[in-house]
Amino acid sequence: MNMKIRRIADLLGATVLCGECQLDEEALSACGSDMMSDVLAYVKDQAVLLTGLVNPQVIRTAMMMDMRCVVFVRSKRPTAEMIQLAEENHIVILASNYRLYEACGQLYAHGLGSEA
Amino acid sequence: MAEALKFHYDVDGDNFTSAGAASVEVKRKLRQLGFPAETIRRVSIAMYEGEINMVVHARGGVADVYVEPNCITIVLTDHGPGIADVALAMQEGYSTAPDNIRALGFGAGMGLPNMKRYTDEMNIETEVGKGTTVTMKVNV
């Protein structure tokens, strides 16, 4: 089931760090991982990435995959450089206090699957 | 396009933060040239993994991309340590990346398998102590 990014932010009690004007875009699937190559192994359209990893390669991975949104979990905060990179590439960044397992569980329970 | 468009990039081996910059640039160019999104994604993911590999294992190298209407060819050349056992390196999960690279989200042993997964042809020429050249082709 599709889910609006706005709904994802609500479910995860997340702060929107960039991409405010894209919150009505739809996500078709999601994946959670701290290993970027595992993320790169399975292309999904219009996906959301949930991760506890914070470095610019997370944003670059999202760019390569044409992802719409990256959620940083466990209260991690991306750097200004990462936010700028995301903004330039129209990727929404959310920050949530949930742990990765819980954040994925919330979205999955509310209908966002792992396959588009 | 009678002749292939050619793009050349130096991949800086000392800067993990900028790794992937060449792939981003190729992605942008292919988009401008009007290639299908799926093709662009396959090329850019394969090249991105290759670029990361060159930074992690070989202190950088060069990337040449040849763009033709029906085929995109990526040639990655480095003068790193070479790959002693290519078959082993191709196995999902096998990695020789150091711990500091794993902490950055890479080194899961998925780089080469991903490069093969997203391309139609992949060829590795390597010599221990001399370096490695990876050639990948994606048909449009």
gemmi code that builds the backbone of each chain (N, CA, C; Angstrom):
import gemmi

chains = {
    "A": [
        ("MET", (0.843, -1.205, 0.000), (0.000, 0.000, 0.000), (0.877, 1.253, 0.000)),
        ("ASN", (0.500, 2.240, -0.787), (1.259, 3.492, -0.797), (1.053, 4.248, 0.513)),
        ("MET", (2.023, 5.078, 0.836), (1.874, 5.913, 2.031), (2.490, 7.270, 1.760)),
        ("LYS", (1.756, 8.310, 2.129), (2.310, 9.652, 1.962), (3.451, 9.867, 2.958)),
        ("ILE", (4.442, 10.641, 2.539), (5.581, 10.898, 3.422), (5.101, 11.608, 4.698)),
        ("ARG", (4.064, 12.421, 4.549), (3.489, 13.118, 5.711), (3.011, 12.120, 6.770)),
        ("ARG", (2.382, 11.040, 6.292), (1.876, 10.005, 7.190), (3.044, 9.263, 7.863)),
        ("ILE", (4.109, 9.035, 7.095), (5.303, 8.388, 7.652), (5.870, 9.233, 8.790)),
        ("ALA", (5.958, 10.530, 8.536), (6.472, 11.440, 9.565), (5.589, 11.400, 10.808)),
        ("ASP", (4.259, 11.366, 10.618), (3.325, 11.316, 11.755), (3.509, 10.037, 12.557)),
        ("LEU", (3.539, 8.910, 11.834), (3.644, 7.604, 12.509), (4.933, 7.473, 13.312)),
        ("LEU", (5.979, 8.124, 12.828), (7.285, 7.997, 13.493), (7.576, 9.167, 14.430)),
        ("GLY", (6.592, 10.062, 14.585), (6.797, 11.249, 15.419), (8.046, 11.995, 14.993)),
        ("ALA", (8.250, 12.047, 13.682), (9.534, 12.532, 13.164), (9.556, 14.039, 12.912)),
        ("THR", (10.723, 14.595, 13.022), (10.964, 15.987, 12.652), (11.352, 16.026, 11.172)),
        ("VAL", (10.797, 16.991, 10.453), (11.150, 17.133, 9.035), (12.360, 18.065, 8.936)),
        ("LEU", (13.492, 17.538, 8.465), (14.715, 18.354, 8.405), (14.896, 19.035, 7.059)),
        ("CYS", (14.307, 18.467, 6.015), (14.246, 19.152, 4.717), (13.222, 18.487, 3.823)),
        ("GLY", (12.752, 19.234, 2.834), (11.773, 18.692, 1.893), (10.331, 18.872, 2.339)),
        ("GLU", (10.065, 19.899, 3.161), (8.705, 20.206, 3.660), (7.644, 20.155, 2.559)),
        ("CYS", (8.012, 20.697, 1.389), (7.001, 20.830, 0.327), (6.760, 19.526, -0.423)),
        ("GLN", (7.491, 18.451, -0.049), (7.300, 17.169, -0.742), (6.572, 16.147, 0.131)),
        ("LEU", (5.978, 16.609, 1.225), (5.389, 15.660, 2.179), (4.166, 14.940, 1.621)),
        ("ASP", (3.576, 15.478, 0.565), (2.403, 14.816, -0.017), (2.766, 13.813, -1.102)),
        ("GLU", (4.075, 13.631, -1.331), (4.487, 12.604, -2.292), (4.284, 11.225, -1.661)),
        ("GLU", (4.090, 10.235, -2.526), (3.791, 8.882, -2.059), (5.056, 8.024, -2.014)),
        ("ALA", (5.179, 7.233, -0.969), (6.209, 6.198, -0.936), (5.533, 4.875, -1.274)),
        ("LEU", (6.214, 4.046, -2.074), (5.628, 2.761, -2.481), (6.165, 1.593, -1.653)),
        ("SER", (7.338, 1.788, -1.062), (7.927, 0.710, -0.265), (8.984, 1.294, 0.655)),
        ("ALA", (9.502, 0.460, 1.555), (10.532, 0.944, 2.472), (11.525, -0.161, 2.770)),
        ("CYS", (12.756, 0.253, 3.162), (13.690, -0.745, 3.664), (14.507, -0.127, 4.786)),
        ("GLY", (14.922, -0.970, 5.723), (15.691, -0.496, 6.869), (17.023, -1.193, 6.915)),
        ("SER", (18.122, -0.443, 6.921), (19.447, -1.058, 6.972), (20.519, -0.024, 7.278)),
        ("ASP", (21.586, -0.501, 7.925), (22.757, 0.353, 8.122), (23.853, -0.002, 7.119)),
        ("MET", (23.606, -1.019, 6.290), (24.594, -1.397, 5.282), (24.103, -0.934, 3.910)),
        ("MET", (24.807, 0.030, 3.338), (24.324, 0.641, 2.104), (24.330, -0.327, 0.922)),
        ("SER", (25.291, -1.259, 0.892), (25.320, -2.204, -0.227), (24.124, -3.153, -0.193)),
        ("ASP", (23.621, -3.435, 0.999), (22.415, -4.257, 1.093), (21.223, -3.479, 0.547)),
        ("VAL", (21.216, -2.186, 0.791), (20.151, -1.336, 0.255), (20.243, -1.308, -1.273)),
        ("LEU", (21.473, -1.195, -1.765), (21.692, -1.089, -3.217), (21.388, -2.397, -3.957)),
        ("ALA", (21.300, -3.491, -3.212), (21.095, -4.794, -3.854), (19.679, -4.950, -4.413)),
        ("TYR", (18.727, -4.238, -3.864), (17.340, -4.434, -4.297), (16.664, -3.120, -4.630)),
        ("VAL", (16.578, -2.840, -5.904), (15.969, -1.590, -6.343), (14.462, -1.648, -6.173)),
        ("LYS", (13.954, -0.626, -5.550), (12.502, -0.491, -5.435), (12.165, 0.925, -5.841)),
        ("ASP", (11.040, 1.077, -6.439), (10.665, 2.402, -6.916), (10.077, 3.246, -5.783)),
        ("GLN", (10.411, 4.519, -5.801), (9.865, 5.488, -4.830), (9.917, 4.964, -3.403)),
        ("ALA", (11.071, 4.503, -3.011), (11.188, 3.879, -1.700), (11.638, 4.862, -0.623)),
        ("VAL", (11.459, 4.430, 0.615), (11.943, 5.172, 1.772), (13.047, 4.344, 2.423)),
        ("LEU", (14.122, 4.998, 2.812), (15.214, 4.311, 3.505), (15.207, 4.713, 4.972)),
        ("LEU", (15.163, 3.714, 5.856), (15.296, 3.976, 7.290), (16.668, 3.488, 7.713)),
        ("THR", (17.427, 4.332, 8.415), (18.781, 3.935, 8.784), (19.262, 4.650, 10.048)),
        ("GLY", (20.221, 4.009, 10.714), (20.855, 4.625, 11.868), (22.253, 5.097, 11.516)),
        ("LEU", (22.596, 4.957, 10.241), (23.929, 5.340, 9.775), (23.912, 6.802, 9.349)),
        ("VAL", (24.905, 7.563, 9.792), (24.957, 8.974, 9.422), (26.264, 9.289, 8.724)),
        ("ASN", (26.236, 9.351, 7.411), (27.338, 9.926, 6.631), (26.811, 10.246, 5.230)),
        ("PRO", (27.543, 11.062, 4.479), (26.998, 11.531, 3.188), (26.675, 10.395, 2.215)),
        ("GLN", (27.299, 9.229, 2.388), (27.030, 8.121, 1.462), (25.597, 7.615, 1.590)),
        ("VAL", (24.963, 7.877, 2.732), (23.552, 7.491, 2.884), (22.697, 8.275, 1.884)),
        ("ILE", (22.966, 9.569, 1.780), (22.201, 10.410, 0.853), (22.535, 10.019, -0.592)),
        ("ARG", (23.825, 9.744, -0.832), (24.230, 9.376, -2.189), (23.585, 8.040, -2.604)),
        ("THR", (23.507, 7.108, -1.658), (22.827, 5.832, -1.934), (21.367, 6.097, -2.304)),
        ("ALA", (20.716, 6.961, -1.540), (19.307, 7.304, -1.813), (19.182, 7.937, -3.202)),
        ("MET", (20.162, 8.769, -3.564), (20.143, 9.405, -4.887), (20.241, 8.357, -5.993)),
        ("MET", (21.166, 7.412, -5.819), (21.363, 6.374, -6.841), (20.101, 5.549, -7.036)),
        ("MET", (19.357, 5.358, -5.938), (18.163, 4.511, -5.973), (16.898, 5.296, -6.325)),
        ("ASP", (17.049, 6.587, -6.587), (15.881, 7.455, -6.838), (14.892, 7.405, -5.674)),
        ("MET", (15.407, 7.390, -4.464), (14.532, 7.346, -3.293), (13.938, 8.712, -2.998)),
        ("ARG", (12.784, 8.707, -2.351), (12.085, 9.949, -2.049), (12.413, 10.501, -0.662)),
        ("CYS", (12.755, 9.591, 0.245), (12.803, 9.999, 1.650), (13.788, 9.135, 2.435)),
        ("VAL", (14.550, 9.768, 3.322), (15.439, 9.041, 4.228), (15.020, 9.369, 5.657)),
        ("VAL", (14.860, 8.326, 6.480), (14.502, 8.522, 7.885), (15.700, 8.121, 8.743)),
        ("PHE", (16.219, 9.062, 9.516), (17.282, 8.738, 10.470), (16.633, 8.377, 11.790)),
        ("VAL", (16.987, 7.189, 12.316), (16.353, 6.696, 13.541), (17.284, 6.916, 14.745)),
        ("ARG", (16.817, 6.481, 15.918), (17.608, 6.562, 17.153), (18.146, 7.965, 17.420)),
        ("SER", (17.325, 8.972, 17.099), (17.680, 10.365, 17.393), (18.971, 10.830, 16.729)),
        ("LYS", (19.377, 10.136, 15.678), (20.593, 10.570, 14.972), (20.268, 11.795, 14.135)),
        ("ARG", (21.219, 12.680, 14.039), (21.007, 13.893, 13.250), (22.049, 14.005, 12.142)),
        ("PRO", (21.599, 14.178, 10.901), (22.552, 14.338, 9.803), (23.266, 15.689, 9.870)),
        ("THR", (24.386, 15.790, 9.212), (25.136, 17.045, 9.184), (24.475, 18.034, 8.212)),
        ("ALA", (24.865, 19.290, 8.321), (24.342, 20.335, 7.432), (24.664, 20.001, 5.981)),
        ("GLU", (25.846, 19.439, 5.775), (26.281, 19.047, 4.428), (25.338, 17.988, 3.830)),
        ("MET", (24.946, 17.039, 4.664), (24.043, 15.981, 4.194), (22.659, 16.536, 3.876)),
        ("ILE", (22.208, 17.448, 4.712), (20.880, 18.046, 4.490), (20.885, 18.831, 3.180)),
        ("GLN", (21.979, 19.541, 2.950), (22.080, 20.318, 1.703), (22.066, 19.393, 0.478)),
        ("LEU", (22.822, 18.301, 0.570), (22.877, 17.326, -0.531), (21.478, 16.761, -0.803)),
        ("ALA", (20.749, 16.463, 0.263), (19.389, 15.925, 0.117), (18.463, 16.960, -0.509)),
        ("GLU", (18.573, 18.190, -0.034), (17.719, 19.266, -0.554), (17.922, 19.453, -2.049)),
        ("GLU", (19.198, 19.485, -2.448), (19.532, 19.682, -3.865), (18.970, 18.556, -4.735)),
        ("ASN", (18.763, 17.393, -4.128), (18.316, 16.239, -4.903), (16.874, 15.836, -4.589)),
        ("HIS", (16.147, 16.756, -3.977), (14.714, 16.559, -3.703), (14.438, 15.297, -2.904)),
        ("ILE", (15.224, 15.098, -1.872), (14.997, 13.968, -0.971), (14.570, 14.532, 0.384)),
        ("VAL", (13.459, 14.014, 0.907), (12.978, 14.464, 2.218), (13.814, 13.779, 3.300)),
        ("ILE", (14.226, 14.536, 4.317), (14.912, 13.913, 5.458), (14.049, 14.046, 6.702)),
        ("LEU", (13.806, 12.899, 7.351), (13.070, 12.874, 8.604), (13.997, 12.356, 9.699)),
        ("ALA", (13.780, 12.828, 10.925), (14.543, 12.312, 12.067), (13.558, 11.852, 13.126)),
        ("SER", (13.731, 10.594, 13.567), (12.798, 10.001, 14.527), (13.561, 9.482, 15.737)),
        ("ASN", (12.869, 9.435, 16.882), (13.509, 8.892, 18.081), (13.392, 7.368, 18.175)),
        ("TYR", (12.517, 6.793, 17.352), (12.361, 5.336, 17.356), (13.665, 4.643, 16.981)),
        ("ARG", (13.824, 3.403, 17.463), (14.928, 2.577, 16.978), (14.522, 2.000, 15.628)),
        ("LEU", (15.537, 1.502, 14.903), (15.295, 1.037, 13.540), (14.198, -0.025, 13.480)),
        ("TYR", (14.279, -1.003, 14.376), (13.323, -2.113, 14.391), (11.900, -1.598, 14.619)),
        ("GLU", (11.776, -0.681, 15.585), (10.451, -0.151, 15.915), (9.903, 0.732, 14.792)),
        ("ALA", (10.780, 1.538, 14.225), (10.350, 2.437, 13.146), (9.847, 1.629, 11.949)),
        ("CYS", (10.611, 0.589, 11.574), (10.188, -0.265, 10.462), (8.860, -0.938, 10.811)),
        ("GLY", (8.751, -1.414, 12.057), (7.536, -2.102, 12.503), (6.308, -1.205, 12.414)),
        ("GLN", (6.460, 0.037, 12.806), (5.356, 1.008, 12.735), (4.848, 1.147, 11.310)),
        ("LEU", (5.777, 1.337, 10.388), (5.375, 1.564, 8.996), (4.780, 0.294, 8.399)),
        ("TYR", (5.386, -0.831, 8.713), (4.916, -2.110, 8.169), (3.497, -2.410, 8.691)),
        ("ALA", (3.312, -2.180, 9.982), (2.007, -2.460, 10.607), (0.911, -1.593, 10.016)),
        ("HIS", (1.287, -0.416, 9.531), (0.307, 0.483, 8.943), (0.216, 0.353, 7.420)),
        ("GLY", (0.826, -0.691, 6.897), (0.548, -1.042, 5.505), (1.632, -0.757, 4.491)),
        ("LEU", (2.750, -0.143, 4.912), (3.817, 0.117, 3.935), (4.707, -1.116, 3.845)),
        ("GLY", (4.692, -1.775, 2.707), (5.409, -3.048, 2.563), (6.837, -2.873, 2.102)),
        ("SER", (7.502, -3.997, 1.867), (8.887, -3.940, 1.425), (8.986, -4.038, -0.104)),
        ("GLU", (7.886, -4.365, -0.748), (7.891, -4.458, -2.211), (6.931, -3.427, -2.797)),
        ("ALA", (7.373, -2.805, -3.891), (6.493, -1.827, -4.552), (5.411, -2.577, -5.313)),
    ],
    "B": [
        ("MET", (24.110, 9.786, -32.945), (25.394, 9.603, -32.288), (26.207, 8.558, -33.035)),
        ("ALA", (27.096, 9.007, -33.903), (27.921, 8.081, -34.653), (28.997, 7.497, -33.746)),
        ("GLU", (29.628, 8.373, -32.978), (30.684, 7.921, -32.082), (30.179, 7.941, -30.651)),
        ("ALA", (30.777, 7.104, -29.810), (30.369, 7.089, -28.411), (30.770, 8.390, -27.737)),
        ("LEU", (29.888, 8.885, -26.864), (30.264, 10.015, -26.017), (31.174, 9.449, -24.938)),
        ("LYS", (32.236, 10.176, -24.631), (33.160, 9.643, -23.635), (33.293, 10.607, -22.457)),
        ("PHE", (33.206, 10.064, -21.259), (33.403, 10.872, -20.055), (34.517, 10.252, -19.223)),
        ("HIS", (35.379, 11.106, -18.707), (36.520, 10.618, -17.922), (36.506, 11.270, -16.535)),
        ("TYR", (36.745, 10.462, -15.506), (36.751, 10.986, -14.135), (37.936, 10.425, -13.358)),
        ("ASP", (38.528, 11.278, -12.518), (39.509, 10.792, -11.555), (38.761, 10.525, -10.256)),
        ("VAL", (39.005, 9.357, -9.691), (38.348, 9.027, -8.423), (39.374, 9.178, -7.300)),
        ("ASP", (39.126, 10.159, -6.443), (40.035, 10.498, -5.351), (40.018, 9.409, -4.279)),
        ("GLY", (41.152, 8.789, -4.057), (41.219, 7.670, -3.123), (41.346, 8.064, -1.668)),
        ("ASP", (41.571, 9.322, -1.408), (41.798, 9.734, -0.022), (40.572, 10.348, 0.622)),
        ("ASN", (39.483, 10.372, -0.113), (38.322, 11.083, 0.396), (37.056, 10.243, 0.280)),
        ("PHE", (36.726, 9.547, 1.361), (35.550, 8.683, 1.329), (34.265, 9.502, 1.176)),
        ("THR", (34.286, 10.697, 1.730), (33.093, 11.550, 1.687), (32.683, 11.857, 0.249)),
        ("SER", (33.671, 12.092, -0.613), (33.338, 12.456, -1.994), (33.164, 11.239, -2.899)),
        ("ALA", (33.416, 10.037, -2.382), (33.254, 8.829, -3.208), (31.836, 8.760, -3.739)),
        ("GLY", (31.709, 8.510, -5.025), (30.381, 8.477, -5.645), (30.089, 9.725, -6.453)),
        ("ALA", (30.962, 10.710, -6.352), (30.732, 11.973, -7.069), (30.687, 11.755, -8.583)),
        ("ALA", (31.556, 10.887, -9.100), (31.572, 10.625, -10.542), (30.272, 9.941, -10.978)),
        ("SER", (29.784, 9.022, -10.153), (28.534, 8.324, -10.476), (27.355, 9.295, -10.514)),
        ("VAL", (27.357, 10.240, -9.576), (26.304, 11.253, -9.542), (26.326, 12.064, -10.839)),
        ("GLU", (27.538, 12.392, -11.271), (27.714, 13.183, -12.486), (27.233, 12.407, -13.722)),
        ("VAL", (27.575, 11.124, -13.774), (27.139, 10.278, -14.897), (25.616, 10.163, -14.906)),
        ("LYS", (25.054, 10.000, -13.729), (23.596, 9.904, -13.615), (22.937, 11.164, -14.195)),
        ("ARG", (23.497, 12.314, -13.837), (22.954, 13.592, -14.304), (23.057, 13.701, -15.834)),
        ("LYS", (24.204, 13.286, -16.366), (24.406, 13.375, -17.822), (23.457, 12.447, -18.578)),
        ("LEU", (23.293, 11.223, -18.069), (22.409, 10.260, -18.740), (20.965, 10.743, -18.718)),
        ("ARG", (20.610, 11.431, -17.628), (19.253, 11.986, -17.525), (19.049, 13.054, -18.595)),
        ("GLN", (20.073, 13.918, -18.741), (20.010, 14.975, -19.765), (19.898, 14.373, -21.162)),
        ("LEU", (20.568, 13.235, -21.358), (20.558, 12.599, -22.673), (19.257, 11.840, -22.930)),
        ("GLY", (18.428, 11.729, -21.906), (17.098, 11.162, -22.085), (17.022, 9.642, -22.023)),
        ("PHE", (17.979, 8.989, -21.360), (17.902, 7.530, -21.217), (16.787, 7.158, -20.232)),
        ("PRO", (16.243, 5.934, -20.358), (15.171, 5.512, -19.445), (15.663, 5.455, -17.995)),
        ("ALA", (14.779, 5.755, -17.054), (15.135, 5.822, -15.632), (15.758, 4.517, -15.144)),
        ("GLU", (15.205, 3.394, -15.581), (15.694, 2.086, -15.137), (17.151, 1.868, -15.588)),
        ("THR", (17.449, 2.249, -16.833), (18.819, 2.128, -17.353), (19.768, 2.999, -16.544)),
        ("ILE", (19.346, 4.218, -16.285), (20.188, 5.160, -15.545), (20.483, 4.619, -14.152)),
        ("ARG", (19.450, 4.046, -13.533), (19.621, 3.515, -12.179), (20.624, 2.367, -12.188)),
        ("ARG", (20.518, 1.480, -13.159), (21.434, 0.340, -13.222), (22.876, 0.816, -13.415)),
        ("VAL", (23.077, 1.743, -14.340), (24.425, 2.266, -14.597), (24.977, 2.941, -13.355)),
        ("SER", (24.160, 3.796, -12.744), (24.713, 4.591, -11.640), (24.969, 3.751, -10.404)),
        ("ILE", (24.135, 2.745, -10.127), (24.387, 1.901, -8.956), (25.653, 1.063, -9.179)),
        ("ALA", (25.794, 0.470, -10.361), (26.978, -0.356, -10.660), (28.255, 0.487, -10.566)),
        ("MET", (28.194, 1.682, -11.127), (29.380, 2.543, -11.116), (29.681, 3.039, -9.698)),
        ("TYR", (28.649, 3.337, -8.962), (28.800, 3.807, -7.576), (29.502, 2.741, -6.727)),
        ("GLU", (29.052, 1.504, -6.824), (29.701, 0.415, -6.079), (31.168, 0.280, -6.502)),
        ("GLY", (31.421, 0.421, -7.793), (32.788, 0.324, -8.299), (33.664, 1.452, -7.783)),
        ("GLU", (33.081, 2.631, -7.752), (33.813, 3.799, -7.252), (34.167, 3.622, -5.773)),
        ("ILE", (33.183, 3.161, -5.000), (33.424, 2.909, -3.571), (34.547, 1.877, -3.425)),
        ("ASN", (34.492, 0.825, -4.226), (35.550, -0.205, -4.175), (36.929, 0.391, -4.425)),
        ("MET", (37.022, 1.260, -5.434), (38.326, 1.848, -5.752), (38.845, 2.700, -4.596)),
        ("VAL", (37.939, 3.398, -3.934), (38.351, 4.245, -2.807), (38.754, 3.383, -1.609)),
        ("VAL", (37.963, 2.335, -1.350), (38.210, 1.498, -0.177), (39.474, 0.645, -0.341)),
        ("HIS", (39.644, 0.056, -1.527), (40.701, -0.951, -1.694), (41.940, -0.466, -2.437)),
        ("ALA", (41.803, 0.553, -3.273), (42.897, 0.840, -4.214), (43.387, 2.286, -4.173)),
        ("ARG", (42.958, 3.035, -3.170), (43.329, 4.446, -3.074), (42.979, 5.213, -4.353)),
        ("GLY", (41.831, 4.893, -4.888), (41.327, 5.650, -6.037), (41.704, 5.042, -7.374)),
        ("GLY", (41.386, 5.771, -8.430), (41.654, 5.282, -9.772), (40.991, 6.197, -10.781)),
        ("VAL", (40.716, 5.647, -11.970), (40.032, 6.449, -12.985), (38.802, 5.706, -13.490)),
        ("ALA", (37.816, 6.492, -13.897), (36.588, 5.930, -14.454), (36.362, 6.513, -15.834)),
        ("ASP", (36.142, 5.642, -16.826), (35.792, 6.091, -18.174), (34.430, 5.527, -18.527)),
        ("VAL", (33.568, 6.399, -19.011), (32.214, 5.967, -19.365), (31.979, 6.286, -20.835)),
        ("TYR", (31.564, 5.266, -21.596), (31.301, 5.429, -23.030), (29.796, 5.272, -23.242)),
        ("VAL", (29.195, 6.306, -23.796), (27.745, 6.288, -23.966), (27.387, 6.159, -25.444)),
        ("GLU", (26.714, 5.080, -25.765), (26.194, 4.875, -27.118), (24.678, 4.706, -26.998)),
        ("PRO", (23.952, 4.886, -28.091), (22.487, 4.815, -28.002), (21.978, 3.492, -27.426)),
        ("ASN", (22.657, 2.394, -27.731), (22.162, 1.079, -27.306), (22.919, 0.458, -26.151)),
        ("CYS", (23.995, 1.128, -25.712), (24.855, 0.480, -24.722), (25.679, 1.524, -23.967)),
        ("ILE", (25.791, 1.320, -22.669), (26.653, 2.187, -21.866), (27.747, 1.320, -21.252)),
        ("THR", (29.002, 1.724, -21.470), (30.138, 0.945, -20.985), (30.893, 1.746, -19.928)),
        ("ILE", (31.167, 1.082, -18.806), (31.898, 1.735, -17.714), (33.206, 0.979, -17.522)),
        ("VAL", (34.323, 1.690, -17.567), (35.624, 1.055, -17.349), (36.279, 1.712, -16.131)),
        ("LEU", (36.522, 0.901, -15.103), (37.129, 1.405, -13.872), (38.521, 0.813, -13.741)),
        ("THR", (39.518, 1.677, -13.660), (40.903, 1.202, -13.617), (41.600, 1.711, -12.363)),
        ("ASP", (42.242, 0.786, -11.647), (43.020, 1.237, -10.479), (44.368, 0.534, -10.452)),
        ("HIS", (45.261, 1.083, -9.644), (46.583, 0.479, -9.463), (46.732, 0.011, -8.026)),
        ("GLY", (45.659, -0.588, -7.528), (45.632, -1.088, -6.155), (46.254, -2.468, -6.046)),
        ("PRO", (45.897, -3.196, -4.988), (46.543, -4.478, -4.683), (46.118, -5.629, -5.591)),
        ("GLY", (45.098, -5.432, -6.427), (44.597, -6.540, -7.242), (43.714, -7.459, -6.410)),
        ("ILE", (43.055, -8.392, -7.086), (42.157, -9.328, -6.396), (42.745, -10.724, -6.557)),
        ("ALA", (43.109, -11.346, -5.425), (43.798, -12.638, -5.478), (42.869, -13.745, -5.975)),
        ("ASP", (41.639, -13.737, -5.525), (40.689, -14.797, -5.888), (39.374, -14.154, -6.318)),
        ("VAL", (39.219, -13.995, -7.628), (38.047, -13.272, -8.145), (36.747, -14.012, -7.812)),
        ("ALA", (36.769, -15.354, -7.939), (35.546, -16.129, -7.669), (35.081, -15.904, -6.228)),
        ("LEU", (36.040, -15.868, -5.315), (35.712, -15.640, -3.902), (35.179, -14.223, -3.701)),
        ("ALA", (35.832, -13.269, -4.347), (35.413, -11.865, -4.224), (33.999, -11.648, -4.776)),
        ("MET", (33.602, -12.511, -5.711), (32.264, -12.381, -6.312), (31.166, -12.945, -5.414)),
        ("GLN", (31.553, -13.677, -4.378), (30.533, -14.269, -3.492), (29.885, -13.207, -2.619)),
        ("GLU", (28.568, -13.250, -2.551), (27.862, -12.293, -1.692), (28.285, -12.514, -0.246)),
        ("GLY", (28.642, -11.456, 0.420), (29.003, -11.548, 1.833), (30.506, -11.631, 2.078)),
        ("TYR", (31.287, -11.934, 1.028), (32.739, -11.990, 1.214), (33.315, -10.585, 1.054)),
        ("SER", (34.088, -10.157, 2.046), (34.669, -8.814, 1.977), (36.009, -8.775, 2.681)),
        ("THR", (36.915, -7.969, 2.147), (38.189, -7.756, 2.830), (38.276, -6.311, 3.324)),
        ("ALA", (37.139, -5.614, 3.299), (37.139, -4.209, 3.723), (37.429, -4.108, 5.216)),
        ("PRO", (38.218, -3.105, 5.612), (38.528, -2.934, 7.031), (37.313, -2.450, 7.838)),
        ("ASP", (37.400, -2.594, 9.158), (36.278, -2.264, 10.042), (35.819, -0.817, 9.906)),
        ("ASN", (36.777, 0.099, 9.679), (36.363, 1.506, 9.600), (35.445, 1.743, 8.398)),
        ("ILE", (35.599, 0.924, 7.360), (34.728, 1.045, 6.188), (33.348, 0.457, 6.487)),
        ("ARG", (33.324, -0.632, 7.253), (32.037, -1.217, 7.645), (31.235, -0.230, 8.475)),
        ("ALA", (31.949, 0.505, 9.317), (31.266, 1.504, 10.150), (30.633, 2.590, 9.293)),
        ("LEU", (31.103, 2.725, 8.059), (30.551, 3.742, 7.164), (29.432, 3.184, 6.282)),
        ("GLY", (29.095, 1.913, 6.488), (27.951, 1.340, 5.773), (28.308, 0.539, 4.541)),
        ("PHE", (29.623, 0.314, 4.337), (30.038, -0.498, 3.193), (30.870, -1.672, 3.704)),
        ("GLY", (31.327, -2.518, 2.779), (32.104, -3.683, 3.215), (31.225, -4.842, 3.637)),
        ("ALA", (29.996, -4.899, 3.086), (29.099, -6.015, 3.389), (29.341, -7.182, 2.436)),
        ("GLY", (30.293, -7.012, 1.538), (30.548, -8.079, 0.562), (29.491, -8.134, -0.523)),
        ("MET", (28.923, -6.994, -0.832), (27.865, -6.930, -1.853), (28.267, -6.082, -3.049)),
        ("GLY", (29.447, -5.461, -2.982), (29.841, -4.534, -4.035), (29.943, -5.182, -5.406)),
        ("LEU", (30.862, -6.146, -5.550), (31.023, -6.824, -6.852), (29.747, -7.564, -7.273)),
        ("PRO", (29.095, -8.309, -6.353), (27.837, -8.965, -6.754), (26.790, -7.961, -7.246)),
        ("ASN", (26.713, -6.801, -6.602), (25.760, -5.787, -7.057), (26.133, -5.270, -8.454)),
        ("MET", (27.429, -5.087, -8.679), (27.871, -4.602, -9.996), (27.466, -5.595, -11.080)),
        ("LYS", (27.598, -6.872, -10.775), (27.211, -7.902, -11.742), (25.692, -7.931, -11.908)),
        ("ARG", (24.991, -7.787, -10.795), (23.529, -7.853, -10.803), (22.920, -6.793, -11.725)),
        ("TYR", (23.512, -5.609, -11.732), (22.885, -4.499, -12.449), (23.406, -4.301, -13.873)),
        ("THR", (24.392, -5.112, -14.273), (24.938, -4.921, -15.617), (24.691, -6.164, -16.472)),
        ("ASP", (24.755, -6.002, -17.771), (24.530, -7.129, -18.668), (25.805, -7.928, -18.892)),
        ("GLU", (26.935, -7.243, -18.770), (28.234, -7.910, -18.923), (29.191, -7.306, -17.924)),
        ("MET", (29.998, -8.151, -17.296), (31.038, -7.605, -16.421), (32.300, -8.443, -16.569)),
        ("ASN", (33.415, -7.759, -16.743), (34.685, -8.447, -16.909), (35.711, -7.840, -15.950)),
        ("ILE", (36.435, -8.710, -15.240), (37.454, -8.235, -14.300), (38.824, -8.708, -14.752)),
        ("GLU", (39.710, -7.754, -14.991), (41.110, -8.109, -15.266), (41.909, -7.632, -14.069)),
        ("THR", (42.620, -8.545, -13.448), (43.318, -8.134, -12.227), (44.635, -8.880, -12.072)),
        ("GLU", (45.605, -8.195, -11.472), (46.887, -8.830, -11.193), (47.332, -8.369, -9.809)),
        ("VAL", (47.618, -9.341, -8.967), (47.999, -9.008, -7.594), (49.244, -8.122, -7.604)),
        ("GLY", (49.150, -7.038, -6.882), (50.268, -6.101, -6.785), (50.295, -5.058, -7.895)),
        ("LYS", (49.487, -5.256, -8.928), (49.508, -4.330, -10.073), (48.235, -3.468, -10.159)),
        ("GLY", (47.085, -4.115, -9.998), (45.847, -3.349, -10.102), (44.723, -4.122, -10.753)),
        ("THR", (43.618, -3.436, -10.920), (42.408, -4.080, -11.418), (41.702, -3.175, -12.416)),
        ("THR", (41.183, -3.785, -13.483), (40.306, -3.069, -14.408), (38.981, -3.815, -14.488)),
        ("VAL", (37.907, -3.117, -14.167), (36.572, -3.705, -14.265), (35.840, -3.030, -15.416)),
        ("THR", (35.356, -3.838, -16.346), (34.577, -3.310, -17.472), (33.141, -3.809, -17.354)),
        ("MET", (32.211, -2.882, -17.374), (30.796, -3.248, -17.247), (30.007, -2.660, -18.405)),
        ("LYS", (29.048, -3.446, -18.902), (28.186, -2.964, -19.982), (26.729, -3.064, -19.574)),
        ("VAL", (26.006, -2.014, -19.863), (24.553, -2.030, -19.642), (23.891, -1.768, -20.985)),
        ("ASN", (23.084, -2.724, -21.440), (22.341, -2.527, -22.684), (21.109, -1.668, -22.428)),
        ("VAL", (20.830, -0.787, -23.379), (19.688, 0.121, -23.181), (18.415, -0.562, -23.677)),
    ],
}
model = gemmi.Model(1)
for chain_id, residues in chains.items():
    chain = gemmi.Chain(chain_id)
    for i, (resn, *xyz) in enumerate(residues, 1):
        res = gemmi.Residue()
        res.name, res.seqid = resn, gemmi.SeqId(i, " ")
        for name, pos in zip(("N", "CA", "C"), xyz):
            atom = gemmi.Atom()
            atom.name, atom.element = name, gemmi.Element(name[0])
            atom.pos, atom.b_iso = gemmi.Position(*pos), 0.0
            res.add_atom(atom)
        chain.add_residue(res)
    model.add_chain(chain)
structure = gemmi.Structure()
structure.add_model(model)
structure.setup_entities()
